[in-house]
Amino acid sequence: MTSPDPQHEEISVGRAIWRGLKCRCPNCGKGRLFHHYLEQVESCSMCGEPLAYYKGGIFVPLVVITVVITIAAIAMLIIELQGQGSPLLHLYAVVPPSIVIPLLLLPSAKGGIVGLMWSKGWSDEQDR
């Protein structure tokens, strides 16, 4: 009986997502997942795993927008419950985080979704 090849060992879904959240290759965890801010690499520079097939598509913005709306709603609710419901305060408390948080979350969210898609063998593109 031969030992399993470390290059093709079974990676759990959670581990692949975690590696994607760290913007690393879901297969080896060492190679970079993105060439630039959100430009995905064709293949991993360390293990050679092809990654271009796994795109996040419209699911990435949906996840990020859901997180941002939840945070904004909680912030607005806290302001209202404290009795400081000034429109200017809402503007200052909601708009800047609504711009900064998506910019910080997008690469990790896309990486996590790519890790999930890679581990399950899913793609958002139709086979032609």
Secondary structure, DSSP 8 states (H G I E B T S, - for coil): -----GGG----HHHHHHHHHTTB-TTTS-SBSBSSSS-B-SB-TTT--B-TT---TTHHHHHHHHHHHHHHHHHHHHHHHTT---HHHHHHHHHHHHHHHHHHHHHHHHHHHHHHHHHHT--SS---
